[in-house]
Amino acid sequence: MSSPEGWGEPLYDRVLAGIAPGSSVLDVGCGPGVFAAFAQARGMTVHGVDLSRAALAQAERTAPGATFAIGDAHQLSGEYDVVALVQVLAHVTNPVKVLQEAGRVGGAVRATVWGREEESDIRLFGEALEPFLPPKDQRRTPAGPPPLTDPDRFRKVAGLAGLEVTALDEVRSPFAYPDEDSLVGPLLQSDLGRYAANRAGPAAVRTAVLDTFEPRRNGEGYRLENLFRVMEARAAG
Ligand SMILES: C[S@@+](CC[C@H](N)C(=O)[O-])C[C@H]1O[C@@H](n2cnc3c(N)ncnc32)[C@H](O)[C@@H]1O
């Protein structure tokens, strides 16, 4: 699965709602810098941190006016008007600690997560590959608390981090794929896609994916409706 270009704009727009031009933004887990470039275009001063050198190199190309550095979300430094955690919390070891750090160094915290599985069409990629994967009882399933895609859990984790949640809003962000290849190609390059193609052959996987996505066909291409949640919070007290 890959995210098509431009998918993040409705989400980024909500993340930055009410933030004045000139504000300083710490973009934690900045990845390839697409959000950083968006924030810069809104007149904000952006510093991005990420654990991945490769992502930072890309971010420097995407948002040349921002600054970037290797950094761990669990240990932030500096002082910012806003700390943005855009699609990062699902990837860190300790989301409570990361949100705590965000509240410590940021006047405002803005954090985004995917909606629940059933709320987003992105789950269809998993459904399409399901017949090619080992039986569910033979797969490693991560133990632990419910994921942050559950809004009650998301609020609870923010509370544990000492944050006061001032908003938790839903944002719809469609993924548009212009043609079949743009839908199937990146999936076949993913770990699960390669596994499925090794077992059943790429042609069978392609057919299964296109069949699964047929209801989402939009002309030559496909349109997926996806839901995210954006939290606005600040250190309590
Ligand atoms: C799904 S990507 C999101 C990237 C970017 N925020 C965006 O929305 O395009 C998650 C990013 O978090 C980074 N990451 C994961 N754990 C991290 C940590 N502990 N500290 C900093 N970055 C981390 C990954 O390297 C990756 O770039």
The ligand as a Tripos MOL2 file, in Angstrom:
@<TRIPOS>MOLECULE
LIG
   27    29     1     0     0
SMALL
NO_CHARGES

@<TRIPOS>ATOM
      1 C1          4.0610    7.0010    9.1110 C.3       1 LIG1
      2 S1          5.5130    7.9660    9.1590 S.3       1 LIG1
      3 C2          4.8220    9.5970    9.2340 C.3       1 LIG1
      4 C3          5.7280   10.5990    8.6240 C.3       1 LIG1
      5 C4          5.1790   12.0210    8.5560 C.3       1 LIG1
      6 N1          4.8320   12.5640    9.8490 N.3       1 LIG1
      7 C5          4.0100   12.0890    7.6000 C.2       1 LIG1
      8 O1          2.8830   12.2670    8.0520 O.co2     1 LIG1
      9 O2          4.2460   11.9470    6.3830 O.co2     1 LIG1
     10 C6          6.1580    7.7250   10.7930 C.3       1 LIG1
     11 C7          7.5110    8.3830   10.9920 C.3       1 LIG1
     12 O3          7.8380    8.3230   12.3770 O.3       1 LIG1
     13 C8          9.2210    8.1020   12.4890 C.3       1 LIG1
     14 N2          9.4810    7.5840   13.8470 N.ar      1 LIG1
     15 C9          9.1330    6.3860   14.3500 C.ar      1 LIG1
     16 N3          9.5290    6.2930   15.6420 N.ar      1 LIG1
     17 C10        10.1130    7.4830   15.9470 C.ar      1 LIG1
     18 C11        10.7170    8.0150   17.1190 C.ar      1 LIG1
     19 N4         10.7840    7.3150   18.2580 N.pl3     1 LIG1
     20 N5         11.2210    9.2530   17.0810 N.ar      1 LIG1
     21 C12        11.1670   10.0000   15.9450 C.ar      1 LIG1
     22 N6         10.6030    9.5490   14.7900 N.ar      1 LIG1
     23 C13        10.0850    8.3100   14.7980 C.ar      1 LIG1
     24 C14         9.5240    7.1380   11.3670 C.3       1 LIG1
     25 O4         10.8900    7.1210   11.0360 O.3       1 LIG1
     26 C15         8.6430    7.6950   10.2560 C.3       1 LIG1
     27 O5          9.3180    8.6580    9.4750 O.3       1 LIG1
@<TRIPOS>BOND
     1     1     2 1
     2     2     3 1
     3     2    10 1
     4     3     4 1
     5     4     5 1
     6     5     6 1
     7     5     7 1
     8     7     8 2
     9     7     9 1
    10    10    11 1
    11    11    12 1
    12    11    26 1
    13    12    13 1
    14    13    14 1
    15    13    24 1
    16    14    15 ar
    17    14    23 ar
    18    15    16 ar
    19    16    17 ar
    20    17    18 ar
    21    17    23 ar
    22    18    19 1
    23    18    20 ar
    24    20    21 ar
    25    21    22 ar
    26    22    23 ar
    27    24    25 1
    28    24    26 1
    29    26    27 1
@<TRIPOS>SUBSTRUCTURE
     1 LIG1         1 GROUP 0 **** ****
